[in-house]
Amino acid sequence: MHENQQETSMRRCRIRVSFLWMASIAIAVIQPLAAEDAAPYRGKVFLGIGGEHVPLPEDERYASKFGIKLGRVPVGSTADAAGLRTGDILVSLDGAVWESEKIRLSRSFGKAGAKAMPGQMVNLLVLKHDSEDPEAPPQLESIDIGVSAYPRTSPEPGGTPTNDEIRPDLADHSSVYEKLSRRLLEKMSYKEDWLDLVARIDRTQQVPDPQRLPIVRYTHRDAYHLEVVTREVLDAVGEKPKRGAADAAFWVDHGRAVLRGFGGTQAAIEFNPPAADYRGGDLDAHLDYATAVLEAAAEANRNAFGEFDDEQISAIRDDRIALLDAFVELKMLSYDDDRPRQERCVRLLDLAGKIESEALFLQARLTALLVHPDFTSSLKAAAAQGDADLAGGVVAERDTPHGKIIVAGTGRNRHSADAAAIYDLGGDDVYANRQAASSYGKVPSAVIVDFDGNDAYETHEPFAQGCGDMGVGMLVDLEGDDSYIGVRYAQGTSFFGVGLLIDEQGDDTYRAVDLSQGVGQFGIGVLADRSGHDRYAAQHASQALGLPDGYGIVYDGDDGDDHYYCKGSKPSGYGTAGVFSGWGQGLGIGYRPYASGGVGLLFDAGGEDRVEGGNFTQGGGYYYGLGIIYGGGDGDDTYIGSRWAQGWSAHQAAGVMIEAGGNDRYTTRYAVVTGIAWDEAVSLFIEESGDDRYEGGGFSQGAASMNGWSIFLEMSGRDTYLYTDQALANSNDYHGGTSLAFFIDAGGDQDAYPSRPNNRIIGGGQRSIFIDLPGAIEDALNDTVIDTLWKRP
């Protein structure tokens, strides 16, 4: 459920407000289709009617005593198509009579099952005001209109590919816990309900928008396959320990594979390096090579944006700020009261389809040549062999059509001007420019390589510090205890591009306000720290954030004791005292309901870490996004969430949390954490070893509702569960049907629960299965063990 909604199933507001973004009328004002006669699914519907419930003046033309005064009319909604505007009052929908302010508008309109479909006719009875004469009495209009589908969605030519068609190699994959789960679904007579749940979730993937990613589609459809796909991603990232400057090309290829290569054969990016050869040459030869690389990268950038005219380029440059502002403020773009801004945001999303992403990835692979150790170590050696005083400031520089190239000495340098490439040979430097951030039409590719020193990277400007802003930006710091201070879109981010920040050594500090630290949007954004005891702090929407068509990564490559913090600037949208919004730390999120989300990965290889976030953090997916958080090693880690944290999903998405070992602690400032799924969403939580402590609250520790599907796996250890019962599946009033909450604590050690027993299997609710095993999961795969542990009701 969304943080900004004014009415939820968990709380009540004093002011009654209705948001019909995808709602029908519970009073049966739209006649649903019978299940057996249902037409082919045509997608979700978008009424877009929301506002305050107000008393109506008596009028013989209608019977309602209360109506809905529209607070906003979202772009692309049924209300928009009907010509409704803010201030109009809906007095009836398909003849419904509203006797009180408790106008019940179901949130399950047009969803899976026997529901209304796009195109179905509806009658709106509306009191419309004259915008040119506010004092004039409102006119009553009766409007018959076909219900609109979700904006920017359409059926796929040839039909929607199934998961087996997307990944035939995984068709026969079955984990041991899937086998146990399927056996219990049969024994408990839950199988038909589960098959219905699978069909409901699958249906949400049948009419996508242009930003829907295959990897999200695949994982969202099947919680049983969440782990195998997640392990593929983790294995690729973790195959080589302590990834550093030599791995810039890897991050490009890996990001491309996740965004474009999932479920298909993807050819490698092929290109010929520039003819200029720096090997064995002097410093000028290295500058010749860098100039040639920048030219080749610029050509790729021109190809990437070749379908855009000048007006469209200007629109992207102008509207991206509006889009980011709207996201930070609202998350759901349809909630925006600023109608012109909303129109600009949707226009930008439509333009995104014109980008030639393969050309952008080629540009990034070319730019990676300029930060590779083969080149940078050779450049440093060539500078040392020259006549320049390395202890001074600028050792060499060259103007190119795509920005200046600067080689700076080992003294304390202050870099204030932007450049295409800065190679700083050492010293405790200060960077006050945009710090390896591309600039369309001026510096399409920007790099910094700083060889040594305790450096300070600080800027007030957005789109900085290794930012691919309609291009490519790569910032590499090889040694020193460094400090990175930014505001927005800083520290390994992309917007129509590829942005990398790679720090190889030292105990480093990363600070920003929002939309920073590994953010991918229409591209790849990576913050990779190879080693050290590091501090990552942001206030909102940061730390491995995958926005539409984007892959955002935070990678910490060793066993340093790291701290992650993501909250502090925005209070909870639920109105909960003392709780902050967070939105990050391995989050894939879309612009609901206009664009599907991307992929977010927070990968920490080890150490005793502390991860603290506000609402919606730590391995979560929201609106067709996939979010992953991974904690490696055997350190004793602490995870502090608020609401929606630690392997969660909401609104047609997928979320994963995997912890490898250690005696870990999972806690929350409120509730709703640790292996939970809500609203046609799927989640996976795996804790592999250790004596762990779970401090939950309501709807925590393996819970699912509103057609959610959660899997919670505790593989070994003497574990403690506090404040709530495990395996909860209760409410499904959004859509009907059931959910599935599947909880296993294995290993045989004595665990502590508030009321659950050890060595038992318990089913219940709207389909939950609690399992505490006396041994490994494999040992439970026989009917004798199951019948011993399961006490039939």
VOGU-3710 file (C-alpha; in Angstrom, 3 decimals, decimal comma):
1> mhenqqetsm> 0,000/0,000/0,000  1,192/3,489/-0,702  2,666/5,686/1,982  0,725/8,752/0,893  -2,726/7,162/0,721  -5,164/8,882/3,050  -7,111/5,754/3,866  -5,594/2,314/4,387  -6,676/-0,928/5,978  -4,284/-0,232/8,842
11> rrcrirvsfl> -5,600/3,161/9,898  -8,489/5,617/9,557  -8,424/9,308/8,727  -10,693/11,970/10,170  -11,330/13,430/6,731  -12,841/10,885/4,377  -10,985/10,882/1,091  -11,425/8,569/-1,882  -8,806/7,688/-4,495  -10,140/5,637/-7,401
21> wmasiaiavi> -6,906/5,182/-9,268  -7,921/1,597/-9,986  -11,166/1,267/-8,112  -14,707/0,135/-8,730  -17,743/0,679/-6,635  -18,382/-1,798/-3,870  -22,088/-1,054/-4,243  -21,964/-2,816/-7,622  -22,291/0,342/-9,664  -20,367/-1,404/-12,431
31> qplaaedaap> -21,645/-4,826/-13,302  -18,760/-7,321/-13,047  -18,256/-10,007/-15,600  -19,101/-13,529/-14,547  -15,945/-15,585/-14,105  -17,035/-18,307/-16,489  -17,961/-15,741/-19,165  -15,002/-13,434/-18,637  -13,622/-11,725/-21,719  -9,882/-11,825/-22,422
41> yrgkvflgig> -8,018/-9,765/-19,889  -7,397/-6,239/-21,162  -5,476/-4,794/-18,247  -6,092/-2,706/-15,190  -8,448/0,247/-15,329  -7,702/3,793/-14,270  -10,653/5,913/-13,154  -8,514/8,672/-11,646  -11,308/10,045/-9,478  -10,096/11,224/-6,101
51> gehvplpede> -10,979/13,864/-3,593  -12,879/14,857/-0,497  -16,276/13,434/0,388  -18,615/16,418/0,715  -22,311/16,982/1,521  -24,469/17,814/-1,495  -27,201/20,429/-1,802  -30,665/18,959/-2,147  -31,604/18,551/-5,782  -34,429/16,545/-7,332
61> ryaskfgikl> -32,144/15,532/-10,210  -30,129/13,153/-8,032  -30,708/11,126/-4,867  -27,242/11,179/-3,294  -26,668/13,219/-0,164  -22,872/13,094/-0,441  -20,473/13,244/-3,346  -16,789/13,359/-4,197  -15,213/16,746/-4,869  -12,317/16,096/-7,221
71> grvpvgstad> -8,955/17,111/-5,826  -7,036/16,141/-8,947  -7,604/14,591/-12,363  -4,605/12,473/-13,407  -3,340/12,452/-16,964  -4,616/9,474/-18,944  -7,403/8,539/-16,533  -11,087/7,949/-17,218  -11,834/11,218/-15,438  -9,400/12,978/-17,757
81> aaglrtgdil> -11,009/11,446/-20,842  -14,441/12,511/-19,547  -13,300/16,115/-19,319  -13,571/16,326/-15,546  -11,544/18,949/-13,748  -10,494/19,789/-10,222  -13,460/21,075/-8,216  -16,094/19,075/-10,091  -18,288/16,949/-7,823  -19,200/13,369/-8,668
91> vsldgavwes> -22,699/12,763/-7,302  -23,239/9,261/-8,656  -21,520/6,534/-10,600  -23,781/4,176/-12,537  -26,774/5,211/-10,473  -25,274/4,612/-7,050  -26,923/6,569/-4,242  -24,556/7,782/-1,537  -26,401/8,416/1,700  -23,396/9,286/3,875
101> ekirlsrsfg> -19,802/10,407/3,633  -18,782/6,753/3,843  -18,670/6,306/0,091  -17,163/2,870/-0,371  -15,166/2,714/-3,581  -13,470/-0,638/-3,938  -9,743/-0,697/-4,604  -10,062/-3,813/-6,757  -11,586/-2,265/-9,865  -10,455/-3,934/-13,069
111> kagakampgq> -8,115/-6,406/-11,429  -7,685/-10,162/-11,747  -10,822/-12,248/-11,617  -14,435/-11,299/-12,331  -13,895/-7,540/-12,629  -14,739/-4,756/-15,020  -12,378/-4,271/-17,945  -11,038/-1,300/-19,907  -13,613/-0,156/-22,429  -16,599/-1,109/-20,306
121> mvnllvlkhd> -19,102/1,760/-20,208  -19,773/3,711/-17,041  -22,081/6,625/-16,308  -20,764/9,611/-14,358  -23,224/12,117/-12,906  -21,222/15,257/-12,230  -21,773/18,769/-10,938  -19,448/20,788/-13,151  -18,279/24,297/-12,371  -17,700/27,045/-14,916
131> sedpeappql> -13,960/27,762/-14,805  -14,547/31,248/-16,254  -17,323/32,138/-13,790  -16,664/30,580/-10,374  -19,803/32,233/-8,951  -22,119/30,560/-11,449  -24,140/27,601/-10,131  -22,724/24,223/-11,164  -24,304/22,422/-14,085  -25,302/18,780/-13,776
141> esidigvsay> -23,932/16,605/-16,563  -24,477/12,935/-17,281  -21,440/11,425/-19,004  -21,273/7,949/-20,518  -17,703/6,874/-21,130  -15,613/3,773/-21,600  -13,290/3,082/-18,699  -9,644/3,836/-19,507  -6,842/1,309/-19,126  -3,728/2,106/-17,164
151> prtspepggt> -1,890/4,812/-19,088  0,816/3,758/-21,534  -0,170/0,067/-21,364  -1,169/-2,132/-24,284  -1,437/-5,827/-25,166  1,687/-7,354/-26,666  1,653/-8,413/-30,315  1,605/-12,177/-30,420  0,603/-12,442/-26,789  2,487/-12,267/-23,521
161> ptndeirpdl> 5,479/-14,638/-23,245  5,243/-17,139/-20,421  8,019/-17,648/-17,911  8,949/-20,918/-19,577  9,297/-19,053/-22,862  11,405/-16,329/-21,248  13,725/-18,767/-19,451  13,238/-22,311/-20,790  16,467/-23,316/-19,038  14,749/-22,789/-15,674
171> adhssvyekl> 11,501/-24,545/-16,539  12,433/-27,651/-14,544  14,165/-25,853/-11,693  12,684/-26,681/-8,313  14,203/-25,855/-4,937  13,847/-28,104/-1,943  11,508/-25,653/-0,240  9,345/-25,471/-3,354  8,974/-29,232/-3,239  7,984/-29,125/0,421
181> srrllekmsy> 5,607/-26,248/-0,176  3,876/-27,965/-3,075  3,453/-31,131/-1,031  1,860/-29,203/1,801  -0,393/-27,266/-0,554  -1,757/-30,623/-1,682  -2,137/-32,060/1,813  -3,789/-28,936/3,218  -6,142/-28,613/0,226  -4,683/-25,204/-0,598
191> kedwldlvar> -3,550/-26,085/-4,101  -6,555/-24,686/-5,957  -6,313/-21,423/-4,055  -2,598/-21,220/-4,812  -3,176/-21,875/-8,521  -5,750/-19,102/-8,509  -3,219/-16,796/-6,820  -0,607/-17,622/-9,461  -3,132/-16,868/-12,210  -4,035/-13,547/-10,619
201> idrtqqvpdp> -0,401/-12,462/-10,372  0,333/-13,672/-13,898  -2,566/-11,627/-15,238  -1,003/-8,411/-13,939  1,872/-8,967/-16,377  -0,247/-9,380/-19,483  -0,743/-5,744/-20,536  2,555/-3,960/-19,817  3,830/-0,448/-20,293  6,998/0,123/-22,368
211> qrlpivryth> 9,305/0,106/-19,319  8,380/-3,416/-18,097  11,630/-5,403/-17,673  11,753/-9,152/-18,430  13,663/-9,897/-15,210  10,952/-8,167/-13,175  8,182/-9,882/-15,094  9,777/-13,297/-14,556  10,496/-12,966/-10,833  7,175/-11,328/-10,056
221> rdayhlevvt> 5,252/-14,194/-11,594  6,853/-16,932/-9,505  8,166/-16,574/-5,961  9,625/-20,076/-6,207  12,060/-18,796/-8,850  13,026/-15,614/-7,053  16,058/-17,232/-5,464  17,558/-18,817/-8,575  17,379/-15,537/-10,509  18,685/-13,539/-7,555
231> revldavgek> 21,596/-15,963/-7,170  22,470/-15,464/-10,826  22,767/-11,735/-10,187  24,696/-12,196/-6,938  27,039/-14,782/-8,449  27,872/-12,472/-11,336  28,651/-9,571/-9,009  30,479/-11,695/-6,441  32,381/-13,925/-8,864  35,424/-11,698/-8,528
241> pkrgaadaaf> 36,182/-10,390/-5,035  36,850/-6,714/-4,385  35,925/-5,260/-7,748  37,783/-2,044/-8,534  38,858/0,239/-11,364  39,549/-2,667/-13,704  35,876/-3,602/-13,495  34,258/-0,534/-15,013  33,546/-2,524/-18,169  32,113/-5,350/-16,062
251> wvdhgravlr> 29,526/-3,046/-14,523  28,458/-1,884/-17,975  28,144/-5,441/-19,277  26,433/-6,697/-16,127  23,931/-3,856/-16,116  23,214/-4,366/-19,789  22,640/-8,087/-19,177  20,141/-7,414/-16,391  18,262/-4,707/-18,292  18,390/-6,132/-21,809
261> gfggtqaaie> 19,733/-9,677/-21,760  17,486/-11,557/-19,347  15,781/-14,414/-21,082  17,607/-14,088/-24,371  20,916/-14,508/-26,122  22,847/-11,268/-25,886  25,868/-10,663/-28,056  28,838/-8,924/-26,499  29,410/-5,275/-27,307  31,950/-5,253/-30,104
271> fnppaadyrg> 34,082/-2,261/-30,958  37,539/-1,447/-32,201  39,673/0,588/-29,786  40,910/3,891/-31,192  43,867/3,605/-33,540  45,966/5,920/-31,374  48,306/3,819/-29,229  49,623/5,073/-25,916  51,775/2,058/-25,050  55,422/3,032/-24,715
281> gdldahldya> 54,615/6,629/-25,572  55,107/9,902/-23,756  52,407/11,919/-22,021  51,297/13,480/-25,317  50,721/10,010/-26,727  48,426/9,275/-23,787  46,535/12,494/-24,382  46,217/11,575/-28,064  44,693/8,261/-27,037  42,300/9,888/-24,571
291> tavleaaaea> 41,226/12,379/-27,235  40,518/9,564/-29,681  38,493/7,646/-27,087  36,447/10,732/-26,256  35,696/11,252/-29,954  34,589/7,637/-30,417  32,437/7,853/-27,285  30,906/11,114/-28,515  29,960/9,444/-31,785  28,198/6,683/-29,842
301> nrnafgefdd> 26,396/9,337/-27,803  25,184/11,037/-30,970  23,819/7,713/-32,161  22,107/7,092/-28,821  20,109/10,312/-29,161  19,876/10,331/-32,941  16,072/9,992/-32,977  15,554/13,132/-30,890  15,109/16,609/-32,324  16,289/19,743/-30,541
311> eqisairddr> 12,882/20,412/-29,019  12,737/16,920/-27,540  16,250/17,189/-26,145  15,272/20,456/-24,483  12,147/18,808/-23,097  14,209/16,055/-21,489  16,613/18,569/-19,990  13,777/20,663/-18,599  11,312/17,957/-17,585  13,725/15,629/-15,782
321> ialldafvel> 13,854/18,057/-12,847  10,057/18,095/-12,702  10,009/14,297/-12,783  12,515/13,953/-9,953  10,734/16,578/-7,857  7,391/14,831/-8,320  8,870/11,460/-7,402  10,565/12,720/-4,252  7,403/14,498/-3,151  4,789/11,896/-4,053
331> kmlsydddrp> 6,165/8,580/-5,408  2,816/8,093/-7,211  2,816/10,531/-10,113  -0,975/10,346/-10,338  -1,158/12,092/-6,960  0,376/15,278/-8,353  -1,845/18,358/-7,926  0,377/20,245/-10,375  -1,320/19,238/-13,627  1,207/20,891/-15,989
341> rqercvrlld> 4,060/19,156/-14,175  2,272/15,828/-14,419  1,821/16,310/-18,166  5,526/17,065/-18,549  6,452/13,928/-16,606  4,311/11,694/-18,788  5,721/13,357/-21,919  9,246/12,551/-20,751  8,322/8,913/-20,134  6,992/8,690/-23,675
351> lagkieseal> 10,217/10,156/-25,046  12,254/7,513/-23,215  11,288/4,931/-25,799  13,285/6,751/-28,477  16,661/6,250/-26,798  19,067/3,814/-28,468  20,365/2,123/-25,336  22,857/-0,117/-27,136  24,678/2,986/-28,330  24,788/4,272/-24,742
361> flqarltall> 26,267/1,003/-23,530  28,866/1,178/-26,315  29,699/4,708/-25,212  30,191/3,442/-21,669  32,443/0,584/-22,768  34,583/3,045/-24,700  34,749/5,455/-21,772  35,810/2,604/-19,487  39,076/2,445/-21,449  40,034/5,792/-19,910
371> vhpdftsslk> 39,807/4,514/-16,322  41,298/1,055/-16,843  44,518/0,452/-14,851  46,417/-0,483/-18,008  45,957/3,048/-19,295  46,057/5,008/-16,041  49,218/3,352/-14,711  50,914/3,936/-18,058  49,826/7,584/-18,020  51,225/8,046/-14,516
381> aaaaqgdadl> 54,539/6,514/-15,565  54,690/8,723/-18,656  54,048/11,816/-16,537  56,869/10,840/-14,171  59,271/10,477/-17,095  58,488/13,909/-18,486  59,973/17,288/-17,659  57,035/18,701/-15,709  57,193/19,253/-11,958  54,785/16,653/-10,573
391> aggvvaerdt> 54,629/18,444/-7,238  53,007/21,429/-8,892  49,483/21,941/-10,112  48,583/21,182/-13,711  51,145/18,919/-15,374  49,484/18,841/-18,783  46,188/19,743/-20,399  44,553/19,575/-23,769  41,392/21,053/-25,230  39,220/18,674/-27,224
401> phgkiivagt> 35,844/19,153/-28,954  34,308/17,203/-26,083  35,893/18,901/-23,098  39,289/19,525/-21,587  41,754/16,806/-20,507  43,779/17,686/-17,403  46,703/15,910/-15,765  47,347/17,345/-12,292  50,348/16,795/-10,029  50,784/15,345/-6,571
411> grnrhsadaa> 50,197/18,547/-4,632  46,959/19,643/-3,067  44,841/20,658/-6,030  41,442/22,302/-6,188  39,418/21,387/-9,253  36,605/23,861/-9,869  36,105/23,694/-13,630  34,349/20,813/-15,348  36,413/18,693/-17,709  36,090/15,639/-19,884
421> aiydlggddv> 38,965/13,926/-18,075  40,967/14,711/-14,955  43,904/12,552/-13,923  45,164/13,700/-10,516  48,413/12,006/-9,516  48,091/12,499/-5,752  47,635/14,845/-2,841  44,710/15,727/-0,612  42,604/17,293/-3,316  39,345/19,205/-3,342
431> yanrqaassy> 36,897/18,712/-6,181  34,317/21,489/-6,412  33,142/20,867/-9,971  30,485/18,352/-11,065  33,084/15,599/-10,698  32,917/13,206/-13,637  29,398/14,108/-14,741  28,452/14,197/-18,396  26,715/17,192/-19,937  24,736/16,700/-23,126
441> gkvpsavivd> 26,164/18,566/-26,103  29,230/19,699/-24,177  30,872/16,801/-22,350  29,163/13,565/-23,429  31,695/11,466/-21,482  33,404/12,595/-18,277  36,012/10,795/-16,167  38,117/11,429/-13,092  40,922/9,187/-11,887  42,497/10,275/-8,603
451> fdgndayeth> 45,569/8,217/-7,739  46,170/8,994/-4,061  45,313/11,233/-1,147  42,488/11,900/1,255  40,262/13,751/-1,157  37,104/15,807/-0,742  34,453/15,675/-3,443  31,815/18,298/-2,691  29,143/19,962/-4,792  25,807/21,721/-4,527
461> epfaqgcgdm> 24,945/20,827/-8,104  22,651/17,908/-8,981  23,843/15,277/-11,451  27,394/14,935/-10,135  30,108/12,589/-8,827  30,122/9,846/-11,434  26,843/10,698/-13,131  25,742/9,619/-16,593  23,399/12,482/-17,425  22,381/11,784/-21,030
471> gvgmlvdleg> 25,838/10,321/-21,385  28,534/8,609/-19,338  30,314/9,652/-16,146  33,002/7,615/-14,355  34,763/8,683/-11,167  37,579/6,438/-9,909  39,519/7,074/-6,697  42,369/4,642/-6,175  43,544/5,327/-2,632  42,862/7,392/0,475
481> ddsyigvrya> 40,163/8,075/3,037  37,829/10,104/0,876  34,715/12,161/1,464  31,902/12,510/-1,061  29,276/15,154/-0,303  26,420/15,747/-2,732  22,828/16,869/-2,820  20,770/15,133/-5,516  21,633/12,633/-8,218  25,183/12,190/-6,969
491> qgtsffgvgl> 27,613/9,313/-6,382  27,113/6,754/-9,135  23,855/7,688/-10,866  22,348/7,684/-14,331  19,581/9,442/-16,210  19,580/8,262/-19,820  23,147/7,068/-19,370  25,717/5,152/-17,346  27,249/6,543/-14,155  29,966/4,882/-12,059
501> lideqgddty> 31,724/5,857/-8,864  34,485/3,376/-7,978  36,562/3,813/-4,819  39,310/1,246/-4,394  40,775/1,795/-0,929  40,264/3,661/2,307  37,630/4,337/4,920  35,280/6,512/2,927  32,244/8,668/3,617  29,339/9,155/1,237
511> ravdlsqgvg> 26,670/11,742/2,050  23,764/13,119/0,027  20,200/14,330/0,392  18,179/12,267/-2,082  18,316/10,261/-5,312  21,977/9,400/-4,786  24,395/6,509/-4,214  23,750/3,963/-6,939  20,646/5,186/-8,777  19,726/3,912/-12,238
521> qfgigvladr> 17,028/5,493/-14,397  16,922/4,707/-18,099  20,416/3,309/-17,622  22,931/2,018/-15,076  24,097/3,714/-11,871  26,806/2,095/-9,723  28,522/3,060/-6,482  31,262/0,462/-5,947  33,543/0,652/-2,921  36,243/-1,995/-3,033
531> sghdryaaqh> 37,426/-1,964/0,594  37,429/-0,196/3,928  35,100/0,699/6,770  32,683/2,949/4,939  29,767/5,227/5,785  26,850/5,684/3,407  24,287/8,290/4,433  21,376/9,813/2,557  18,065/11,218/3,646  15,690/9,870/1,034
541> asqalglpdg> 15,332/7,684/-2,071  18,950/6,529/-2,260  21,352/3,584/-2,001  20,714/1,098/-4,818  17,576/2,535/-6,373  16,261/1,153/-9,658  13,819/3,572/-11,286  12,087/2,884/-14,640  14,316/1,047/-17,114  17,187/1,461/-14,671
551> ygivydgddg> 19,570/-0,635/-12,592  20,926/0,955/-9,422  23,751/-0,766/-7,530  25,642/-0,203/-4,315  28,543/-2,649/-4,059  30,795/-2,908/-1,008  33,429/-5,473/-1,803  35,157/-6,534/1,409  34,578/-7,382/5,062  34,777/-3,848/6,401
561> ddhyyckgsk> 32,308/-2,774/9,060  30,029/-0,484/7,093  27,121/1,753/8,007  24,185/2,527/5,719  21,601/5,167/6,584  18,619/6,254/4,487  16,051/8,453/6,190  15,680/11,781/7,944  14,212/14,415/5,618  10,610/13,302/5,146
571> psgygtagvf> 8,116/12,035/7,722  6,153/8,886/7,136  3,285/9,379/4,723  1,192/7,233/7,031  1,306/9,959/9,670  3,070/7,721/12,187  4,811/9,806/14,829  8,575/9,375/14,929  8,788/7,406/11,678  10,512/8,635/8,504
581> sgwgqglgig> 10,220/7,756/4,849  13,261/6,075/3,338  12,730/4,503/-0,100  16,037/2,850/-0,897  18,713/0,332/0,122  18,003/-2,146/-2,656  14,709/-0,889/-4,089  13,179/-1,321/-7,530  10,298/1,100/-8,010  8,141/2,452/-10,806
591> yrpyasggvg> 6,254/5,670/-11,389  2,845/4,317/-10,474  0,737/4,079/-12,607  2,691/5,441/-15,587  5,918/3,410/-15,796  7,156/0,101/-14,405  10,125/0,028/-12,070  13,715/-1,069/-12,452  16,140/-3,167/-10,402  17,960/-2,130/-7,235
601> llfdaggedr> 20,818/-4,166/-5,704  22,643/-3,468/-2,454  25,525/-5,969/-2,212  27,746/-5,998/0,882  30,371/-8,736/0,848  30,938/-8,925/4,598  31,752/-7,290/7,896  29,672/-6,314/10,899  27,349/-3,862/9,231  24,552/-1,590/10,371
611> veggnftqgg> 21,802/-0,841/7,865  19,174/1,672/8,951  16,348/2,967/6,819  12,933/4,545/6,926  9,784/3,225/5,294  10,266/1,178/2,110  13,919/0,152/2,407  16,180/-2,931/2,498  15,366/-5,254/-0,362  11,991/-4,259/-1,725
621> gyyyglgiiy> 9,993/-3,957/-4,903  7,228/-1,466/-5,602  5,089/-1,207/-8,738  6,703/-3,642/-11,121  10,185/-3,242/-9,657  12,681/-5,761/-8,248  14,745/-4,893/-5,186  17,524/-6,995/-3,633  19,689/-6,610/-0,545  22,485/-9,092/0,147
631> gggdgddtyi> 24,636/-9,338/3,259  27,626/-11,635/2,811  30,135/-13,051/5,270  29,597/-14,126/8,843  29,548/-10,746/10,574  26,873/-9,912/13,124  24,749/-7,407/11,227  21,972/-5,100/12,379  19,067/-4,130/10,150  16,774/-1,368/11,356
641> gsrwaqgwsa> 13,661/-0,664/9,323  10,522/1,329/9,899  7,633/0,039/7,790  8,120/-2,108/4,693  11,687/-3,305/5,127  13,881/-6,416/4,941  12,625/-8,382/1,949  9,247/-6,897/1,034  7,060/-6,092/-1,943  3,958/-4,053/-2,691
651> hqaagvmiea> 1,763/-3,397/-5,712  2,785/-5,928/-8,363  6,493/-6,184/-7,550  9,200/-8,481/-6,171  11,576/-8,039/-3,231  14,450/-10,160/-1,914  16,704/-10,187/1,139  19,464/-12,772/1,589  21,781/-12,842/4,618  24,683/-15,289/4,496
661> ggndryttry> 25,623/-15,620/8,151  26,333/-14,180/11,553  24,140/-13,592/14,561  22,001/-10,914/12,999  19,339/-8,607/14,361  16,263/-7,466/12,456  14,230/-4,726/14,043  11,807/-1,952/13,201  10,769/1,439/14,512  7,155/0,439/13,926
671> avvtgiawde> 6,013/-2,803/12,237  5,574/-4,444/8,816  9,025/-5,936/8,168  10,935/-9,087/7,201  9,620/-11,247/4,389  6,268/-9,634/3,532  4,166/-9,189/0,387  1,173/-6,955/-0,337  -1,110/-6,467/-3,333  -0,282/-8,933/-6,087
681> avslfieesg> 3,372/-8,966/-5,049  5,965/-11,611/-4,142  8,799/-11,604/-1,611  11,653/-13,836/-0,517  13,632/-13,645/2,716  16,543/-16,046/3,368  18,725/-16,126/6,487  21,335/-18,827/5,944  22,961/-19,271/9,367  23,465/-17,856/12,829
691> ddryegggfs> 21,491/-17,270/15,997  19,278/-14,458/14,797  16,855/-12,106/16,507  13,676/-10,856/14,862  11,888/-7,924/16,460  8,754/-7,435/14,443  5,303/-6,002/14,919  2,055/-6,380/13,066  2,322/-7,940/9,603  5,917/-9,119/9,955
701> qgaasmngws> 8,091/-12,247/9,747  6,536/-13,977/6,769  3,224/-12,278/5,974  1,132/-11,816/2,842  -2,134/-10,073/2,027  -4,149/-8,747/-0,916  -3,008/-11,583/-3,195  0,540/-11,424/-1,869  2,957/-14,362/-1,850  5,813/-14,409/0,646
711> iflemsgrdt> 8,503/-16,992/1,391  10,478/-16,737/4,652  13,396/-19,161/5,144  15,505/-19,412/8,314  17,954/-22,190/7,524  19,741/-22,787/10,854  20,509/-21,459/14,307  18,809/-20,785/17,630  16,556/-17,952/16,604  14,344/-15,589/18,562
721> ylytdqalan> 11,104/-14,141/17,210  9,414/-11,327/19,091  6,196/-9,301/19,190  4,163/-11,078/16,530  3,218/-14,486/15,212  4,796/-15,785/12,037  3,137/-16,779/8,748  0,207/-14,383/8,550  -2,214/-14,293/5,622  -5,467/-12,614/6,481
731> sndyhggtsl> -6,983/-9,877/4,313  -7,679/-10,074/0,574  -10,472/-7,558/0,141  -8,702/-5,674/-2,666  -9,242/-8,473/-5,165  -10,888/-11,460/-3,526  -9,093/-14,788/-3,657  -6,323/-15,660/-1,210  -2,653/-15,038/-0,481  0,172/-17,387/0,501
741> affidaggdq> 2,526/-16,848/3,432  5,091/-19,665/3,599  7,416/-19,692/6,634  10,175/-22,217/7,422  12,602/-22,315/10,329  14,888/-25,281/9,710  18,000/-26,745/11,285  16,550/-28,340/14,395  17,737/-25,880/17,025  15,332/-24,734/19,705
751> daypsrpnnr> 13,785/-21,449/18,614  11,811/-18,957/20,678  8,411/-17,754/19,463  5,717/-15,648/21,140  3,184/-18,452/20,669  4,274/-20,744/17,830  5,631/-24,168/18,785  8,869/-25,834/17,731  8,735/-28,911/15,509  5,283/-28,276/14,086
761> iigggqrsif> 3,535/-27,525/10,808  0,475/-25,278/11,038  -1,813/-24,047/8,289  -4,459/-21,393/8,551  -5,833/-18,002/7,667  -6,318/-17,033/4,067  -3,557/-19,478/3,245  -0,529/-19,464/5,509  1,846/-22,320/6,277  4,088/-22,192/9,353
771> idlpgaieda> 6,865/-24,796/9,546  9,420/-25,325/12,305  11,557/-28,344/11,460  13,644/-30,630/13,675  16,253/-30,862/10,902  16,991/-29,837/7,336  14,279/-29,151/4,779  15,386/-32,169/2,752  14,579/-34,419/5,693  10,960/-33,258/5,689
781> lndtvidtlw> 10,279/-34,391/2,136  8,408/-37,521/3,126  4,868/-38,063/4,291  5,880/-39,641/7,583  7,692/-36,525/8,774  4,956/-34,238/7,475  2,199/-36,267/9,125  4,110/-36,247/12,403  4,570/-32,471/12,400  1,233/-31,434/10,915
791> krp> -1,733/-31,709/13,220  -4,780/-31,691/10,984  -7,507/-29,340/12,199
//
